[in-house]
Amino acid sequence: MKQKFPDQELICINVDKVYDWVMKESTFDYFLPAAPLTFAGITSATNMIDAVVSCEVTPAATNPFVILRRENRSFMIDGRSVCLQQLTIQKNFSLVLLVTLADGTVLRGPAQTVSRSEQVTLCAPEGTDIMVEYTDLDCIISSPGVPALNAATQQITFTGLVITITTCQSIQSTYPVTVEFLADYCEPRADLAIGACPPPAKPAQCHAVYPE
């Protein structure tokens, strides 16, 4: 029997129960295909001398992750046999190349979809939902390769360009449940007294110089 205090009510709410939660770090290389990419802003005077190539990576706007497989696996933990699930998760990213020319002009390339599949073991039985959030997501150009500029078509072809993508992920398995507990009802706070008019004020005087 729950002990009930004055002004408390038994409340039922819908929440997501966390079945399991891990943090996973992953680094992988992406080898850019040697295909021409269109960069707006290229003119006949554009050249790649002293140009610097960089990149931006974000989760894909559509299907940032997809659960490809969910397989039951038995593990011995503290002397007990425990059934966990091995998930194969496909992560989809949007990758953009940027070329900074010697004069400071930045050329931005088209967004490209990059996919990477990884496996993680969780308590995630069939029916649970999987949530993947990135606490950190970054990319660097680990090998610039050899760029070839075609000003007529406003395209640059990169041969041998390698991009390293680093991810820090929060991966949870959850399931919606209804829970009950005793709670106090919240009361509204007092209104802030911000409508009062300030008293009249006069400019500060310079007593150090006048009057003596």
C-alpha positions as CSV (number, residue, x, y, z in Angstrom):
1,M,0.0,0.0,0.0
2,K,1.5,3.3,-1.1
3,Q,1.8,6.0,1.7
4,K,-0.2,9.0,0.6
5,F,0.6,12.5,1.9
6,P,-1.8,15.5,1.9
7,D,-2.2,17.1,-1.5
8,Q,-0.8,14.1,-3.3
9,E,-2.6,12.2,-6.0
10,L,-2.0,8.9,-7.7
11,I,-0.9,9.7,-11.2
12,C,-0.6,7.5,-14.3
13,I,1.6,8.8,-17.2
14,N,2.9,7.4,-20.4
15,V,6.7,7.3,-20.7
16,D,9.4,5.5,-22.7
17,K,11.2,2.8,-20.6
18,V,14.9,2.5,-21.5
19,Y,15.7,-1.2,-21.9
20,D,19.4,-0.6,-22.6
21,W,21.7,2.3,-23.4
22,V,25.2,2.4,-24.7
23,M,27.6,5.0,-26.0
24,K,29.6,3.9,-29.1
25,E,32.4,5.7,-30.9
26,S,33.2,4.9,-34.5
27,T,35.7,6.1,-37.1
28,F,35.7,5.1,-40.7
29,D,37.2,6.2,-44.0
30,Y,35.2,7.1,-47.0
31,F,36.9,7.0,-50.4
32,L,35.3,9.6,-52.6
33,P,34.4,8.2,-56.1
34,A,36.5,9.8,-58.9
35,A,33.4,11.4,-60.5
36,P,33.0,15.0,-61.4
37,L,31.2,17.2,-58.9
38,T,29.5,20.5,-59.7
39,F,30.5,23.5,-57.7
40,A,28.5,26.7,-58.2
41,G,30.7,29.8,-58.4
42,I,33.5,28.4,-60.6
43,T,34.5,30.9,-63.4
44,S,37.0,30.8,-66.1
45,A,39.5,32.5,-63.7
46,T,39.1,29.9,-61.0
47,N,42.2,27.8,-60.3
48,M,43.1,25.2,-57.7
49,I,46.5,26.6,-56.8
50,D,46.8,26.6,-52.9
51,A,43.1,25.6,-52.6
52,V,42.1,23.9,-49.4
53,V,39.5,21.1,-49.4
54,S,37.3,20.5,-46.3
55,C,34.1,18.8,-45.5
56,E,30.8,18.9,-43.6
57,V,28.8,15.9,-42.4
58,T,25.3,15.7,-40.9
59,P,22.8,12.9,-40.4
60,A,20.7,12.3,-43.5
61,A,17.4,14.2,-43.5
62,T,15.6,11.0,-44.5
63,N,16.2,7.7,-42.7
64,P,19.3,8.8,-40.8
65,F,19.5,5.2,-39.5
66,V,17.9,1.9,-40.5
67,I,17.7,-1.3,-38.5
68,L,18.8,-4.0,-41.0
69,R,18.8,-7.0,-38.7
70,R,18.0,-8.0,-35.1
71,E,19.3,-11.3,-34.0
72,N,19.1,-13.1,-30.7
73,R,22.4,-14.0,-29.1
74,S,23.2,-15.8,-25.9
75,F,25.9,-14.4,-23.6
76,M,27.4,-15.5,-20.2
77,I,27.2,-12.5,-17.9
78,D,28.1,-13.0,-14.2
79,G,27.7,-16.8,-14.6
80,R,24.2,-16.5,-16.1
81,S,23.1,-17.1,-19.7
82,V,21.5,-13.9,-20.9
83,C,19.7,-13.5,-24.3
84,L,20.6,-10.2,-25.9
85,Q,20.1,-8.8,-29.4
86,Q,22.7,-8.1,-32.0
87,L,21.6,-5.2,-34.1
88,T,22.9,-4.3,-37.5
89,I,22.3,-0.6,-38.0
90,Q,22.9,1.3,-41.2
91,K,23.8,4.9,-40.6
92,N,23.1,7.4,-43.4
93,F,24.9,10.7,-43.6
94,S,24.9,13.8,-45.8
95,L,28.4,14.8,-46.9
96,V,29.3,18.1,-48.5
97,L,32.8,19.1,-49.8
98,L,34.0,22.7,-49.6
99,V,36.9,24.1,-51.6
100,T,38.4,27.3,-50.2
101,L,40.4,29.1,-52.9
102,A,43.5,31.2,-52.3
103,D,41.5,34.4,-52.5
104,G,39.1,33.2,-49.7
105,T,36.3,32.2,-52.0
106,V,34.4,29.1,-50.8
107,L,33.0,26.7,-53.3
108,R,30.3,24.4,-52.0
109,G,29.7,21.1,-53.6
110,P,26.5,19.0,-53.8
111,A,25.3,16.9,-50.9
112,Q,26.2,13.2,-51.1
113,T,24.8,10.3,-49.2
114,V,27.3,8.2,-47.3
115,S,26.2,5.0,-45.6
116,R,27.9,2.8,-43.0
117,S,26.7,-0.3,-41.3
118,E,27.7,-1.2,-37.7
119,Q,26.8,-3.9,-35.2
120,V,25.9,-3.3,-31.5
121,T,24.7,-5.7,-28.8
122,L,21.8,-4.5,-26.7
123,C,18.9,-5.7,-24.6
124,A,16.5,-4.9,-27.4
125,P,13.9,-7.6,-27.8
126,E,11.5,-7.6,-30.8
127,G,9.0,-4.7,-30.3
128,T,11.4,-2.3,-28.7
129,D,12.3,0.9,-30.5
130,I,15.9,1.9,-31.3
131,M,17.0,5.5,-31.0
132,V,20.4,6.8,-32.3
133,E,21.5,10.3,-31.5
134,Y,24.9,11.8,-32.3
135,T,26.7,13.5,-29.4
136,D,29.5,14.3,-31.9
137,L,29.8,14.0,-35.6
138,D,32.7,15.3,-37.6
139,C,34.8,14.7,-40.7
140,I,38.3,15.6,-41.9
141,I,40.1,15.3,-45.3
142,S,42.7,12.6,-44.4
143,S,44.1,12.5,-48.0
144,P,43.3,15.3,-50.5
145,G,44.2,13.4,-53.6
146,V,44.5,15.1,-56.9
147,P,41.7,17.6,-57.9
148,A,41.1,18.4,-61.6
149,L,39.2,21.5,-62.4
150,N,36.9,21.9,-65.5
151,A,35.9,25.6,-65.5
152,A,33.7,25.1,-68.6
153,T,31.4,22.6,-66.8
154,Q,31.9,24.1,-63.3
155,Q,33.0,20.7,-62.1
156,I,35.9,19.3,-60.1
157,T,37.0,15.7,-60.2
158,F,38.9,14.4,-57.1
159,T,41.1,11.4,-57.6
160,G,42.3,9.6,-54.4
161,L,40.5,11.9,-52.0
162,V,39.8,10.1,-48.6
163,I,37.5,11.4,-45.9
164,T,37.6,10.2,-42.3
165,I,34.3,10.4,-40.5
166,T,34.1,10.2,-36.7
167,T,30.9,9.6,-34.8
168,C,30.0,9.5,-31.1
169,Q,26.6,7.9,-30.7
170,S,24.0,7.4,-28.0
171,I,22.1,4.2,-28.8
172,Q,19.0,3.3,-26.8
173,S,16.4,0.6,-26.9
174,T,13.0,1.8,-25.6
175,Y,9.4,0.8,-25.2
176,P,6.4,2.9,-24.3
177,V,4.9,2.0,-20.8
178,T,2.3,3.4,-18.4
179,V,3.6,4.0,-14.9
180,E,1.9,5.2,-11.7
181,F,3.3,7.1,-8.8
182,L,2.3,9.5,-6.0
183,A,3.0,13.1,-6.8
184,D,2.3,16.7,-5.7
185,Y,0.4,18.9,-8.2
186,C,2.4,21.8,-9.4
187,E,1.3,25.3,-8.4
188,P,1.8,28.4,-10.6
189,R,4.6,30.7,-9.7
190,A,4.0,34.3,-8.7
191,D,3.9,36.8,-11.5
192,L,7.0,38.9,-11.9
193,A,6.7,42.6,-10.9
194,I,8.0,44.0,-14.1
195,G,5.2,46.5,-14.8
196,A,6.1,49.0,-12.1
197,C,7.4,52.4,-13.3
198,P,10.9,53.3,-12.3
199,P,11.4,56.3,-10.1
200,P,12.7,59.6,-11.6
201,A,16.4,59.7,-12.1
202,K,19.0,62.5,-12.6
203,P,22.3,62.3,-14.3
204,A,25.3,61.5,-12.2
205,Q,27.5,64.5,-11.2
206,C,31.3,64.8,-11.4
207,H,32.0,65.8,-7.8
208,A,35.7,65.3,-8.3
209,V,35.9,68.3,-10.5
210,Y,32.8,70.4,-9.7
211,P,32.1,71.8,-7.2
212,E,35.4,71.8,-5.5
